[in-house]
Amino acid sequence: MDAKVVWLFVFVLLYWTYCIFWGIKGALSSRTASDYFVAGRQISLWVFILAATATSFSGWTFIGHPGLIYVDGFQYAYASFYAITIPFTGVLFLKRQWMLGKRFGFITPGEMMAYYFKSDAVRILVVLVALMFSIPYLGIQLRASGFLFNVLTDGMLGVEAGMWMLSVVVIIYVSSGGLRAVAYVDSAQAILLGSGIVVIGLIALDAIGGFGNLKAGLTALTTVDPLSGKAMFGDTTKDGYSAYIAIPGMIQFGMGLGTDSAPVGGAWTGIMVLTYLFALMGIQSAPAFSMWAFGTKSPEPFAPQQVWASSFLIGFILIFFTAIQGIGSHFLGADTNFMASFPNLVNPVMQEGLGGRDLMDTAGRQGMLVPQLIYLISDTAPWLVGLLSVCALAAMQSTGAAYMSTAGGMLTRDLLKRFLMPNASHAQQKLFGRLGTLAIVLCALTVATTATDALVLLGGLAVAYGFQMWPALIAVCWWPFLTRQGIVTGLIAGLVAVTLTESIGAQFMPWGRWPMTIHSAGWGILFNLLLAVTVSRFTQSQTELDHRMTFHTFLREHAGLPPEKRPLIPIAWIGTLIWFFFGIGPGAVIGNWIFGDPNNADDWLFGIPSIWAWQLLWWALGVLMMWFLAYQMQLSKVPHKEVEALHEDIGDIGFDLNTPN
């Protein structure tokens, strides 16, 4: 057996041992339903920082993100800003959800929404969103893990066989230990994820020959013929720039992808980048993350996780090391056209693993990029191949485990306990929670096995669906004006709009996918908010408003901004809107040329394309924005007034939706 395969199985066994250990420990610690579903509300500072980071950045970050940078260049690399926009959602909502969870004893977001709006319809919609998010998203992660091991074992382990085998251990530790086991395993997964991306980036940079060779290759890759006005490789934007180093405008009107009037110069316009990042903000607005908030001992870890672990550390890793992986692979033999045109700029080390083919001609296409980079050290450091493979596996399972656990909890608490077994004991709730987890995984595996062609399409819907929870969270945490009728109408409209502007629904519609280069999450939130506000305007009830104000009065008393800091509110609003517009929105088009002519490498002010320098600048400003919001505006700091719990578990007192407790 090949040495790298031996090391792969050695590290996988060590990793599995760690996972099962925490599964057993979590099971022994879970005496009540609260212990099992939200870790007894005792997740500590460092465990939350690491676990929430791992949950936010999945195997897509490790495997998929570099591949799309390889295909679309720096115009897609703006997606790396999800290191900031994902925790931005947490800045707005996590602290306040934690306060409500501790005050009223909520275990699931469905309980919180149902109690706030006095409506079981909202509860059911929340569970529906959780399932629509969890099953396809988990299916993608599990299939990707099977594909990875198929590649790294030289086909010894089939994709489906590997997928099912690797899922068994996840099922064991998640179903047995609940959220506590997930949290402790995710802590290790966060370290493996981040360090793995850095190491693979360094491997790529070393194989390229350093930054000098990287710039020379990038200069050739983005050459535009001044006579024809066409890029040698890839597309050219309307402004005559290579699409690898320029976004194709603020917006492109007309139909979407898959139609005759598809966007010119690539899909990643400024508005597309902005609304795509809206979709990824759905990761922390999805119902599962509410349960992370409920399970935390204190809001103390929220700010460091959002600002330093995610925005600063993961942000730098993505902007720098992931970009090197994606762009640099053109100069390592992945791109046969470039290799034929500029053989002196290519170190063709990836050709052996690709069998002499172009990366995009392989079965895995851009998904093969990271496994091939790992392969580069199979002769010199086979043990590192095994370790990096486990890093990739950990990245794929980090998000999936959390969604398995929380979705199982919502099925138990919001459906079974609410409607079928209101007097279910703690033991019964834990049993059905485990069965719910198993059911979620089996559904995800079935979808991943039988609907392989539709899996990516379903996965594209998942995060956009999660983002549609924003108006409901705004209502509960900030704005009492929004009514039950408005939120239900808006949420249904948002889910429909997302479906009809994503591939799975747009194929039946004339406008195609992402019309006007606006992501489905953008279309969804447009209809969602518009209807939520409009319907709320005409469905106001003083009795219901008085009930909702019990939440908001409590939040204002415990988390209101001190008078001396209120003058900072306009600064926070203006600074945030500027960052979203110029950093990741339509204004980012300035970044194409402000630091040098994209078509003239000698004019690049910092020795790198203007668009990359712009991304580094706005990443740094994004970290500053997050620090200001989390710390100075106190959106993620510990409440200045201690939160007293009214009861441990609202589900155990059988609360009446029509009578506030």
Secondary structure, DSSP 8 states (H G I E B T S, - for coil): --HHHHHHHHHHHHHHHHHHHHHHHHHHH--SHHHHHHGGG-B-HHHHHHHHHHHHS-HIIIIIHHHHHHHHTHHHHGGGGHHHHHHHHHHHHHHHHHHHHHHH---SHHHHHHHHHT-HHHHHHHHHHHHHHHHHHHHHHHHHHHHHHHHHTTTSS-HHHHHHHHHHHHHHHHHHHHHHHHHHHHHHHHHHHHHHHHHHHHHHHHHHTSHHHHHHHHHHHT-B-TTT--BSSS-B-TTS-BGGGS---S---S--BTSTT--TT-S--HHHHHHHHHHHHHHHHSHHHHHHHHHBS-STTHHHIIIIIIIIIIHHIIIIIIHHHHHHGGGTTS-HHHHHH-GGG---TTHHHHTTS-GGGSTTGGGGHHHHHHHTTTTT-HHHHHHHHHHHHHHHHHHHHHHHHHHHHHIIIIIIIIII-TT--HHHHHHHHHHHHHHHHHHHHHHHHH-HHHHHHHHHHHHHHHHTTHHHHHHHHT-TT--HHHHHHHHHHHHHHHHHHSHHHHTTSTT-BSGGG--HHHHHHHHHHHHHHHHHHT---HHHHHHHHHHHHHHHHHH---GGGGGGHHHHHHHHHHIIIIIHSGGGGGGGTTTS-TT-GGG-TTSS-HHHHHHHHHHHHHHHHHHIIIIIS-SSS--SS----S-S-GGGGT--TTS--
